[in-house]
Amino acid sequence: MDRNILIAGTAGDAAQPGMPAGTRVSYFQPAPDLRTAITGYNAYAALSDEPRVDRFLPAPAMLCVSVDAGPVTVEIGRHRFDPVATASLYGPTTRPMRITSRGGGMIGIGISPIGWARLTRRAATDIQNRVVPVTALLGERLADRLARDLAATKVVADIAPTLDAVLAPLLAKPYPEEPLIAALAAVIVADGDPDIGTVAAMLGVPTAKLRRTAMRYFGMTPKLLLRRARFLRSFLRDNGLDGTGRKGEIDRSYFDQSHYLRDAQTFLNTTPRRFLMEEHVFLMGSLHARAAALGAPTQALHAVERDAA
């Protein structure tokens, strides 16, 4: 697969209309039996080798594989990863990402907290706000197979089936704590900002257990998870980016606008207005394409599906 194939796309994907010529963002559903562990697949592509800078919102963990691409540099807060490996694991983030790319494609795999539990015994906090080679946490065999199988893919429509085939054996075995993980994930994406004691009572666990679960599988404290989700919901609604056609709304649990703007400093390092004045072509394409294909504009607000069993 090369960048020209990714730019051409396919009639079945959800691509952002109005993307600049020579760029494309597409999203795809994983197989039904993987949707508990994988939130979705994406493909970003640019024809030109000229360096481009794009900013992205804080997000959960994602596995990304470069295809026919130049070097990629990622900056998260004060951390710089230059260049990232062909197959890289992007940890859960509390800061925006600034990504400099130089043409080609990037295939992404969204990992749910249940997916994290099935893939590794390492705590997600180990790579919070970091990018590491897939080989460091998940092994060289997986990294090599992802790169090899995606390079051999001839059409965009085969991206999802190719990834399904690689990931299915790794994600087949349920993890014992999945009911609690799924219950916490549901609370996080719901409106509001309940205190931690209330969440623990809702889930029937001690607050210490709640904290361990959040740190181990989600990559940060439960309070920070709830704050991040509330801010992102409000940011999208405030700026008319949540797909409803409305704007100027923020979560009712914010005391006032200044409370919301304090969270913007935490999660964007700036105000929403200034953030949206920066480079964000791929971010805008992603919000549209992801909502169309997967139902939620950002991975951080994706409702984790539960196994039918």
ZITA-V397548 format. One record per residue. SS is DSSP state (H for helix, E for strand, L for the rest). OMEGA is omega in degrees with one decimal (none if undefined). D_FIRST is the distance of its C-alpha to the first C-alpha in Angstrom with 2 decimals. Layout:
BEGIN
ss:SS omega:OMEGA d_first:D_FIRST
ss:SS omega:OMEGA d_first:D_FIRST
END
This chain:
BEGIN
ss:L omega:175.7 d_first:0.00
ss:L omega:-174.9 d_first:3.77
ss:H omega:179.8 d_first:7.00
ss:H omega:177.9 d_first:8.22
ss:H omega:-179.9 d_first:6.42
ss:H omega:179.2 d_first:7.69
ss:H omega:-179.7 d_first:10.88
ss:H omega:178.1 d_first:11.47
ss:L omega:179.1 d_first:11.58
ss:L omega:-176.8 d_first:13.57
ss:L omega:-175.8 d_first:17.33
ss:L omega:-177.1 d_first:17.72
ss:L omega:-179.1 d_first:16.53
ss:L omega:-177.6 d_first:19.03
ss:L omega:-178.8 d_first:18.06
ss:L omega:174.4 d_first:20.74
ss:L omega:177.5 d_first:22.71
ss:L omega:174.4 d_first:23.89
ss:L omega:178.1 d_first:21.05
ss:L omega:178.8 d_first:21.33
ss:L omega:178.8 d_first:19.54
ss:L omega:175.7 d_first:16.14
ss:E omega:178.5 d_first:15.71
ss:E omega:171.8 d_first:14.82
ss:E omega:178.5 d_first:15.60
ss:E omega:176.9 d_first:15.03
ss:E omega:-177.1 d_first:16.61
ss:E omega:175.0 d_first:16.63
ss:L omega:167.6 d_first:19.39
ss:L omega:176.2 d_first:19.18
ss:L omega:-176.8 d_first:21.09
ss:H omega:-176.9 d_first:24.82
ss:H omega:176.7 d_first:25.92
ss:H omega:-170.6 d_first:23.68
ss:L omega:171.0 d_first:24.86
ss:L omega:-174.1 d_first:27.76
ss:L omega:-177.2 d_first:25.61
ss:E omega:-176.9 d_first:22.42
ss:E omega:178.9 d_first:23.05
ss:E omega:175.5 d_first:19.66
ss:E omega:175.3 d_first:15.94
ss:E omega:176.5 d_first:14.61
ss:E omega:175.3 d_first:11.76
ss:E omega:-178.6 d_first:13.00
ss:E omega:173.5 d_first:11.59
ss:E omega:-177.9 d_first:13.58
ss:L omega:-172.8 d_first:13.22
ss:L omega:175.2 d_first:16.26
ss:L omega:178.5 d_first:16.72
ss:L omega:178.5 d_first:20.17
ss:L omega:176.6 d_first:21.10
ss:E omega:-179.5 d_first:21.38
ss:E omega:176.8 d_first:23.38
ss:E omega:177.2 d_first:23.08
ss:E omega:-177.2 d_first:25.49
ss:E omega:-179.3 d_first:25.04
ss:L omega:173.4 d_first:27.74
ss:L omega:-171.7 d_first:28.83
ss:L omega:170.4 d_first:26.93
ss:L omega:-176.7 d_first:26.83
ss:L omega:178.0 d_first:24.62
ss:E omega:175.0 d_first:20.83
ss:E omega:-176.0 d_first:18.18
ss:E omega:-179.0 d_first:15.27
ss:E omega:177.0 d_first:12.17
ss:E omega:179.6 d_first:10.77
ss:E omega:179.4 d_first:7.16
ss:L omega:-170.2 d_first:7.49
ss:L omega:171.0 d_first:10.91
ss:L omega:-179.7 d_first:14.54
ss:L omega:179.2 d_first:17.32
ss:L omega:177.8 d_first:18.21
ss:E omega:-179.9 d_first:21.91
ss:E omega:175.1 d_first:23.42
ss:E omega:177.4 d_first:27.11
ss:E omega:-174.2 d_first:29.00
ss:L omega:-179.7 d_first:32.68
ss:L omega:-177.3 d_first:33.96
ss:E omega:179.8 d_first:31.12
ss:E omega:-179.5 d_first:28.44
ss:E omega:-167.6 d_first:25.37
ss:E omega:-10.8 d_first:24.06
ss:L omega:174.4 d_first:21.40
ss:L omega:180.0 d_first:19.95
ss:L omega:178.0 d_first:18.15
ss:L omega:173.6 d_first:14.39
ss:E omega:-174.2 d_first:15.37
ss:E omega:175.7 d_first:18.43
ss:E omega:178.0 d_first:21.03
ss:E omega:-177.4 d_first:22.56
ss:L omega:175.9 d_first:26.12
ss:L omega:-172.6 d_first:28.22
ss:L omega:173.6 d_first:29.41
ss:L omega:-179.1 d_first:32.71
ss:L omega:175.6 d_first:31.83
ss:L omega:175.8 d_first:29.35
ss:E omega:172.5 d_first:26.25
ss:E omega:-173.8 d_first:25.74
ss:E omega:174.4 d_first:22.20
ss:E omega:-179.6 d_first:21.56
ss:E omega:-175.3 d_first:17.98
ss:L omega:176.4 d_first:16.99
ss:L omega:179.1 d_first:13.95
ss:E omega:-175.1 d_first:10.29
ss:E omega:174.2 d_first:9.27
ss:E omega:177.1 d_first:11.25
ss:E omega:-176.4 d_first:11.08
ss:E omega:178.2 d_first:14.75
ss:E omega:179.2 d_first:16.96
ss:E omega:-177.2 d_first:20.54
ss:E omega:176.6 d_first:23.10
ss:L omega:175.6 d_first:26.50
ss:H omega:174.2 d_first:29.66
ss:H omega:175.5 d_first:29.90
ss:H omega:177.7 d_first:26.39
ss:H omega:-179.6 d_first:27.54
ss:H omega:-178.8 d_first:30.65
ss:H omega:-174.5 d_first:28.80
ss:H omega:-170.5 d_first:26.32
ss:L omega:174.7 d_first:28.80
ss:L omega:176.9 d_first:32.51
ss:L omega:176.7 d_first:32.11
ss:L omega:179.3 d_first:33.42
ss:H omega:177.5 d_first:31.01
ss:H omega:-179.5 d_first:33.53
ss:H omega:-179.3 d_first:32.59
ss:H omega:174.6 d_first:29.52
ss:L omega:179.3 d_first:30.90
ss:L omega:178.8 d_first:29.77
ss:L omega:171.3 d_first:27.72
ss:E omega:-178.5 d_first:24.18
ss:E omega:174.4 d_first:23.94
ss:E omega:176.3 d_first:21.42
ss:H omega:-179.8 d_first:20.49
ss:H omega:-175.4 d_first:22.17
ss:H omega:-176.7 d_first:25.42
ss:H omega:-172.3 d_first:25.92
ss:L omega:172.7 d_first:23.72
ss:L omega:-177.9 d_first:23.31
ss:H omega:-177.5 d_first:21.15
ss:H omega:179.4 d_first:20.09
ss:H omega:-179.9 d_first:18.41
ss:H omega:-178.5 d_first:16.68
ss:H omega:-177.1 d_first:15.38
ss:H omega:178.0 d_first:14.29
ss:H omega:-178.9 d_first:12.42
ss:H omega:-177.6 d_first:10.47
ss:H omega:-175.5 d_first:10.05
ss:H omega:177.7 d_first:9.32
ss:H omega:178.0 d_first:6.70
ss:H omega:-178.2 d_first:4.86
ss:H omega:-178.6 d_first:5.87
ss:L omega:-172.0 d_first:5.22
ss:L omega:-178.8 d_first:5.29
ss:L omega:-178.1 d_first:7.18
ss:L omega:-178.4 d_first:8.35
ss:L omega:-179.1 d_first:11.45
ss:H omega:-178.6 d_first:10.20
ss:H omega:-177.2 d_first:9.59
ss:H omega:177.5 d_first:13.38
ss:H omega:178.5 d_first:14.26
ss:H omega:179.7 d_first:11.96
ss:H omega:176.5 d_first:13.70
ss:H omega:-176.2 d_first:16.95
ss:H omega:179.4 d_first:16.97
ss:H omega:-170.1 d_first:16.61
ss:H omega:-174.0 d_first:19.12
ss:H omega:-179.3 d_first:21.68
ss:L omega:-177.8 d_first:23.60
ss:L omega:-172.2 d_first:23.89
ss:L omega:-172.8 d_first:25.28
ss:L omega:-172.9 d_first:27.50
ss:L omega:177.9 d_first:30.76
ss:L omega:179.4 d_first:32.60
ss:L omega:-172.9 d_first:34.25
ss:L omega:-174.8 d_first:38.02
ss:L omega:-175.6 d_first:38.10
ss:H omega:177.7 d_first:35.59
ss:H omega:178.2 d_first:38.35
ss:H omega:178.9 d_first:39.49
ss:H omega:-179.8 d_first:36.00
ss:H omega:179.6 d_first:35.26
ss:H omega:177.0 d_first:38.70
ss:H omega:178.4 d_first:38.24
ss:H omega:179.9 d_first:34.84
ss:H omega:177.9 d_first:36.63
ss:H omega:-176.1 d_first:39.36
ss:H omega:-175.3 d_first:36.99
ss:H omega:178.0 d_first:35.30
ss:L omega:177.9 d_first:38.71
ss:L omega:176.5 d_first:40.73
ss:L omega:-178.9 d_first:43.34
ss:L omega:-177.7 d_first:43.83
ss:L omega:176.9 d_first:46.04
ss:L omega:-172.1 d_first:47.62
ss:H omega:177.1 d_first:46.54
ss:H omega:178.4 d_first:49.75
ss:H omega:179.3 d_first:49.18
ss:H omega:179.3 d_first:45.62
ss:H omega:178.6 d_first:46.89
ss:H omega:178.0 d_first:49.67
ss:H omega:-175.3 d_first:47.33
ss:H omega:176.8 d_first:45.21
ss:L omega:179.1 d_first:48.29
ss:L omega:173.4 d_first:47.47
ss:L omega:-179.4 d_first:49.17
ss:H omega:178.8 d_first:47.76
ss:H omega:177.7 d_first:47.01
ss:H omega:177.6 d_first:44.83
ss:H omega:-179.4 d_first:43.05
ss:H omega:179.4 d_first:42.34
ss:H omega:179.9 d_first:41.05
ss:H omega:-179.8 d_first:38.71
ss:H omega:-177.9 d_first:37.31
ss:H omega:-173.9 d_first:36.88
ss:H omega:-171.1 d_first:35.37
ss:H omega:-178.3 d_first:32.78
ss:H omega:174.0 d_first:32.36
ss:L omega:177.7 d_first:32.74
ss:L omega:-178.6 d_first:35.85
ss:L omega:178.1 d_first:39.37
ss:H omega:178.7 d_first:40.01
ss:H omega:-179.9 d_first:41.77
ss:H omega:175.9 d_first:38.85
ss:H omega:-179.4 d_first:36.47
ss:H omega:179.1 d_first:38.88
ss:H omega:-179.8 d_first:39.34
ss:H omega:-179.4 d_first:35.63
ss:H omega:178.8 d_first:35.08
ss:H omega:-179.2 d_first:38.24
ss:H omega:-178.1 d_first:37.27
ss:H omega:174.7 d_first:33.78
ss:H omega:-176.3 d_first:35.31
ss:H omega:178.4 d_first:37.91
ss:H omega:-179.3 d_first:35.64
ss:H omega:179.3 d_first:33.54
ss:H omega:-177.5 d_first:36.72
ss:H omega:-174.6 d_first:38.58
ss:L omega:176.5 d_first:36.01
ss:L omega:-175.4 d_first:35.19
ss:L omega:-177.4 d_first:31.65
ss:L omega:176.2 d_first:32.10
ss:L omega:-178.5 d_first:31.64
ss:L omega:-176.2 d_first:35.35
ss:L omega:178.2 d_first:36.38
ss:L omega:174.2 d_first:39.00
ss:L omega:179.1 d_first:39.32
ss:L omega:-179.8 d_first:41.91
ss:L omega:172.8 d_first:42.08
ss:L omega:-177.3 d_first:41.88
ss:L omega:-176.2 d_first:42.54
ss:L omega:179.0 d_first:46.24
ss:L omega:172.3 d_first:46.55
ss:L omega:179.4 d_first:46.35
ss:L omega:-178.6 d_first:49.91
ss:L omega:-177.5 d_first:49.26
ss:H omega:-178.7 d_first:46.86
ss:H omega:175.7 d_first:47.61
ss:H omega:177.5 d_first:46.59
ss:H omega:-178.7 d_first:43.19
ss:H omega:174.5 d_first:42.86
ss:H omega:175.5 d_first:43.68
ss:H omega:177.1 d_first:40.72
ss:H omega:177.5 d_first:38.58
ss:H omega:179.2 d_first:39.70
ss:H omega:-170.2 d_first:38.70
ss:H omega:178.3 d_first:35.19
ss:H omega:-174.4 d_first:34.27
ss:L omega:-179.7 d_first:36.59
ss:L omega:175.7 d_first:37.89
ss:L omega:176.3 d_first:39.04
ss:H omega:-178.5 d_first:36.76
ss:H omega:-179.7 d_first:37.68
ss:H omega:177.4 d_first:36.79
ss:H omega:-177.3 d_first:33.50
ss:H omega:174.7 d_first:32.47
ss:H omega:-178.8 d_first:33.52
ss:L omega:-176.4 d_first:30.87
ss:L omega:-177.5 d_first:27.21
ss:L omega:-179.0 d_first:25.54
ss:H omega:-178.9 d_first:23.20
ss:H omega:176.7 d_first:20.43
ss:H omega:179.9 d_first:23.24
ss:H omega:177.0 d_first:24.70
ss:H omega:-179.5 d_first:21.48
ss:H omega:-178.8 d_first:20.96
ss:H omega:-178.7 d_first:24.56
ss:H omega:-174.1 d_first:24.31
ss:H omega:-178.8 d_first:21.00
ss:H omega:178.9 d_first:21.89
ss:H omega:-178.9 d_first:25.37
ss:H omega:-174.8 d_first:24.28
ss:H omega:-170.5 d_first:21.89
ss:H omega:174.1 d_first:23.64
ss:L omega:178.1 d_first:27.16
ss:L omega:-175.9 d_first:27.67
ss:L omega:178.8 d_first:26.54
ss:L omega:-179.4 d_first:26.17
ss:H omega:-178.0 d_first:25.36
ss:H omega:-179.8 d_first:28.84
ss:H omega:-178.7 d_first:30.49
ss:L omega:177.8 d_first:28.51
ss:L omega:-178.8 d_first:30.99
ss:L omega:178.1 d_first:30.10
ss:L omega:177.9 d_first:30.38
ss:L omega:175.3 d_first:32.88
ss:L omega:179.6 d_first:32.61
ss:L omega:179.7 d_first:34.62
ss:L omega:none d_first:36.72
END
